[in-house]
């Protein structure tokens, strides 16, 4: 949900938010994260100046995995 791919940010503290459905396991940059009962999640990250790439991976109970990456730019 946020931030959007290619977004420019002013602060090194970035709050990533998203929602997932029908997953058994989810990670952000290879670190497990957790969702609420509705599948929503929110994580704070510190990014360095320039381009940062964040990757969210999710796996369902059958072992199928999906991955989505996005880039943000710290001015």
MOMO-V507157 format. One record per residue. N is the residue number from 1. RES is the residue in three letters. PHI is phi in degrees with one decimal (NA if undefined). PSI is psi in whole degrees, -180 to 180 (999 if undefined). OMEGA is omega as a letter, one per 30 degrees, with the letter a starting at -180 (999 if undefined). Layout:
n->N res->RES phi->PHI psi->PSI omega->OMEGA
n->N res->RES phi->PHI psi->PSI omega->OMEGA
//
This chain:
n->1 res->UNK phi->NA psi->-48 omega->l
n->2 res->UNK phi->-152.0 psi->150 omega->f
n->3 res->UNK phi->-73.5 psi->170 omega->l
n->4 res->UNK phi->-83.7 psi->155 omega->l
n->5 res->UNK phi->-61.6 psi->129 omega->l
n->6 res->UNK phi->85.2 psi->2 omega->a
n->7 res->UNK phi->-67.0 psi->144 omega->l
n->8 res->UNK phi->-99.1 psi->132 omega->a
n->9 res->UNK phi->-118.4 psi->155 omega->a
n->10 res->UNK phi->-96.8 psi->-27 omega->a
n->11 res->UNK phi->-112.2 psi->145 omega->l
n->12 res->UNK phi->-70.3 psi->-16 omega->l
n->13 res->UNK phi->-88.6 psi->116 omega->a
n->14 res->UNK phi->-119.3 psi->133 omega->l
n->15 res->UNK phi->-104.6 psi->115 omega->l
n->16 res->UNK phi->-93.5 psi->134 omega->l
n->17 res->UNK phi->-130.7 psi->148 omega->l
n->18 res->UNK phi->-163.4 psi->178 omega->l
n->19 res->UNK phi->-140.9 psi->140 omega->l
n->20 res->UNK phi->-130.1 psi->158 omega->l
n->21 res->UNK phi->-134.1 psi->143 omega->l
n->22 res->UNK phi->56.2 psi->46 omega->l
n->23 res->UNK phi->-116.5 psi->155 omega->l
n->24 res->UNK phi->-107.2 psi->-23 omega->a
n->25 res->UNK phi->-153.3 psi->140 omega->l
n->26 res->UNK phi->-143.3 psi->145 omega->l
n->27 res->UNK phi->-139.7 psi->154 omega->l
n->28 res->UNK phi->-122.8 psi->119 omega->a
n->29 res->UNK phi->51.6 psi->46 omega->l
n->30 res->UNK phi->64.8 psi->20 omega->l
n->31 res->UNK phi->-118.5 psi->125 omega->a
n->32 res->UNK phi->-61.7 psi->137 omega->l
n->33 res->UNK phi->-124.4 psi->171 omega->a
n->34 res->UNK phi->-128.0 psi->150 omega->a
n->35 res->UNK phi->-109.5 psi->164 omega->l
n->36 res->UNK phi->-87.3 psi->-172 omega->a
n->37 res->UNK phi->-63.6 psi->-25 omega->a
n->38 res->UNK phi->-93.2 psi->1 omega->l
n->39 res->UNK phi->88.0 psi->6 omega->l
n->40 res->UNK phi->-83.8 psi->146 omega->l
n->41 res->UNK phi->-140.4 psi->158 omega->l
n->42 res->UNK phi->-151.4 psi->130 omega->a
n->43 res->UNK phi->-137.7 psi->140 omega->l
n->44 res->UNK phi->-95.9 psi->137 omega->l
n->45 res->UNK phi->-133.0 psi->149 omega->l
n->46 res->UNK phi->-103.7 psi->125 omega->a
n->47 res->UNK phi->-111.8 psi->153 omega->l
n->48 res->UNK phi->-92.6 psi->166 omega->a
n->49 res->UNK phi->-62.2 psi->142 omega->a
n->50 res->UNK phi->100.8 psi->-150 omega->a
n->51 res->UNK phi->-90.2 psi->133 omega->l
n->52 res->UNK phi->-122.4 psi->140 omega->l
n->53 res->UNK phi->-115.0 psi->126 omega->l
n->54 res->UNK phi->-113.7 psi->139 omega->a
n->55 res->UNK phi->-126.3 psi->126 omega->l
n->56 res->UNK phi->-107.8 psi->127 omega->l
n->57 res->UNK phi->-118.5 psi->142 omega->l
n->58 res->UNK phi->-137.0 psi->147 omega->l
n->59 res->UNK phi->-133.6 psi->138 omega->l
n->60 res->UNK phi->-90.8 psi->178 omega->a
n->61 res->UNK phi->-69.3 psi->-11 omega->l
n->62 res->UNK phi->-94.8 psi->0 omega->l
n->63 res->UNK phi->91.3 psi->1 omega->l
n->64 res->UNK phi->-74.6 psi->134 omega->a
n->65 res->UNK phi->-119.2 psi->145 omega->l
n->66 res->UNK phi->-131.0 psi->154 omega->a
n->67 res->UNK phi->-141.5 psi->140 omega->l
n->68 res->UNK phi->-137.8 psi->129 omega->l
n->69 res->UNK phi->-115.7 psi->151 omega->l
n->70 res->UNK phi->-143.6 psi->154 omega->l
n->71 res->UNK phi->-113.1 psi->140 omega->l
n->72 res->UNK phi->-129.3 psi->159 omega->a
n->73 res->UNK phi->-122.8 psi->124 omega->l
n->74 res->UNK phi->-93.7 psi->121 omega->a
n->75 res->UNK phi->-70.8 psi->999 omega->999
//
